[in-house]
Amino acid sequence: MTDRYEGSFFGRRKGKPLTPRRAALMEEALPELKLDLGKPAPADLVSLFSVPVRAVWIEVGFGGGEHLLHRARENPDIGIIGVEPFVGSMAKTVSAVVKEGIRNIRLYDDDAVNVLDWLPPSSIDLAYQLYPDPWPKKRHWKRRFVNEQNLTRYARVLRPGGEFRFASDIDTYVDWTLQHCRDHPGFDWTAETASDWQSPWANWPSTRYEAKALREGRVPRYLTFRRG
C-alpha cells in the first residue's frame, strides 16, 4: 500500500440544499449505482455493469458530469466509473443517469483514493482527471491530487499501454503535473507537437467550467500520459 496524504484532496462536500426530487434520487438510486468497497473488487471489472462492456474507464472528479455522461452515451460498450465527492454534482449526475436509463456508469461519492486502492491491478484502460481543484496557494499544493503516491495508484490500476488524461487551465498545475509524471517511472508523456497538448481529445464535449475559463482568458491544456 502506498502512503496516503492525511487530509482530503477536495474542499467542502455540500453546497446548496438539494431539491426534494434529487434528494429522493440520492437515497433511492445512488445505492444501486454506487460501488460497494466493502466487498472485494471483482477480478474482471466488466462484471460491475449490468450491460456487456469490453473495457472499463474511470473519471476522477467529474464535476457537473458533462464529460462523464457524454463518454458513456457515445461508448455504450465501455463501462465508466465516476468519482465525485460533491453532493450537488453527484445528485445532478444520478438524475441524468436515471432519466436516460444509462447502464454503463457506476459511481462513488467519496475520496477517489479509496477506489484506486480497491481496484485490481491492470484493470483500467483509461483514466480521466479533468480540471481538478488546483489549490492555487503554494502552501496548499500538497493537497493537489496529482502527486507521486496517487500517480503510483493510477499506474497500478492502468493496463500497460493505458492512458492517464489530465486537463487544467491553471498553468502551475499543468507544470506540476508534467513534472510529476516526468519523474514517475510508470508514465510517458505522449505529446510530439504543441497541438497534442493544446487541443482536446477526440469528440470533446467541453464543460461549463472550461467555458468559464476561456471567457476569463485562461487557456486549457490537455495532457496524455501512457502507462509503460
N, C-alpha and C positions, 0 to 999 in steps of 0.2 A: 504494500500500500504506500502510495506517495504521501508526502507531507501535505497537510491541509492548512490553508490560511485560516486562523481563528477570527472569524468575522465575516459578515456577508459581503458578496460582491455586488449587492444591489441596495438601494435605499428603502424607503417605506413601501410596504406592500399594498396598502389600501389608500384609495383616493375618495372620489365622490361615492355616496351610497348607491348600491345597485337598485335598478327598478325591481318591483316585485316579480316581474316575469323572469328577469335574468337571475335574480336571487333563487327563484324556484328551479331554474335550469341548473344552476351550480349545485344545488342539493340533489337533484334527481338524475341529471345526465353526466355530470363530471365523474362521479364514482365509476360509471361504466366505461368512460374513456380514459381514466387515469391509470397509469402504470402502477402495479402493486409491487413496490420494492420490498415488501415483507416476505415475498416469495422469491426463490432463486430465479434468475433470468433464464428463459429457455435457451437451449443450445443454439437453436435456429430462430432468430427473431421474427421471421415471417409468420410464425405461429401466434404472434401477438395480435394479428389483424384478422378481421372476420371475412376478408376477401383475399383472393390469391394475390400475392405480391412477389416480385422477383428480386427485390433488394430493399434495403432499409436506409433511410437518411435521418438526420437529426438537425433540428434548428434550435439553437440555444438563445433564449431571449427573443421571442418572436413578436413582442410588442403588440401592435394592433391586429396582427395575424394576416395582414395583406399578402405578404410573401408566402407564408406557410400555406394559406388556403389556395393561392394561385398555383403553387407547385403541386399540391395534392389534386387539384382539379385537372391539370394538364398531364399528370402522370398517375393515372388510376392504378397502374401496376407497380407503383412504388409505395411502400409503407413509410410514413413520416412520423417521427417522434418530435413533438413540440414541447419546449420547456419555457415556462414564463411564470415568475413569482407574483406578478402584479394582478390583483383580483379583477380590476376592471377590464384589463386586456384579456385575461383568461375567459371572463364571462362573455365578452364580445365574440370571441372565437368559438366557444362552446355553442353559443346561439347560432352562429353560421353553420357549424358542423351539423347540428340537429336539424335546422331548417332545410339544408340542402341534402341531408342524408349521406354525408361524406363518411366513408367507411375505412379509408386508408390513413387515418390520423389517430395517433394515441398521444395523450397529454400528460404533463407533470407540472404541478403548480408550486414547486419549491426550488431549492438550490440545485442547479444543474450538476454540481459536483456529485450529488447523490446518484444521479442517473449514470453519469460517466463511470463511477466506481461499480455500479451494478451491472452494466452491460458486459457481455462476454468479450474476450479479445477478438480482434479482427472481425467484428460483426456489423460494422457500419461502412457503407460505401461512400458517403458524402456528408460532411458536416458544415453547416452554415452558422456564422456568428455575425449578425448584421447590425451595425450601429449600436454596439454595446455602450453602457454608461461609461463615459470617458474619464470620470473622476479627474477633472482638469487641474485641480490644485496638486502641486507636486507632492505635498505631504500625504495625499490620498492615493498616489499611484499604486501603492501596494494592494489596493482594492480592485485594480483592473483584473478582469477575468483572465486575460492572456498573460500567463506567467509560465515559468519553467515547469511547475508542478501540473498545471492544467493542460499545457501542451503535451506533457507526458501522458496524461489521461486520454487526450484526443488520439495520440499516437498509438496507444494500446488498443483502443476500440476500432480504429480505422483499419480497413483491409490494406495490404500492400498495394500501392497504386491509387488508393482512395484519395480524396481531396478534402482539405480544410479551406473553406472560403470565408473571407473576412472583409467587411466593408465598414468604412468610417469616413466622416467628414472632418475629423479632428486631426490636424497634422501631427501633433505629438503622439497620438495613439497609433496612427499609421506607422510612424517611425519606430515607435515602441514595439509594435507587432513584427515589423520587418527584422528588427534587431533580435528579438527573442526567438523567432523562427529560424533566422540565420544561425543562431548559436545552438539550436536544438538539433541533435543528430537525426531525429525522426522525420524532418521535413526539408523539402527543397522548394524554393520559390520558382514557379514555372514561367515567369514573365521573360519574354525575349525582346519585346519592343515596348515603348511607352504606352501604346494603345492597349496593351494587355492589362495594365493596371488603371488606366484612365477610363476604360469602357466597361460597362456592366456585363454580366454573363448573359447568355442567350435567353430570349423570352423574359427579360427582366420586367417585373411589373411596377417597379418603383414603390414608394410608400409615402404617406403623408409627412413622415419625418424627413425623408430625403427631399421632398418638395420644399419644405420649410428651410432646410439647409441651403438649397440652391437660391431661394429667394433672399436669404440673408448673406449670400456671397461666399458660402463655404463650398469647397469642391470635394465631392466624394471620391474615394479611391477604392478599388476592388482588387483584393489580393487573393491569389490562389496558390496554395502550397500542396505539394504532392507527398503522400506518405511513402517513404522509401522502403 
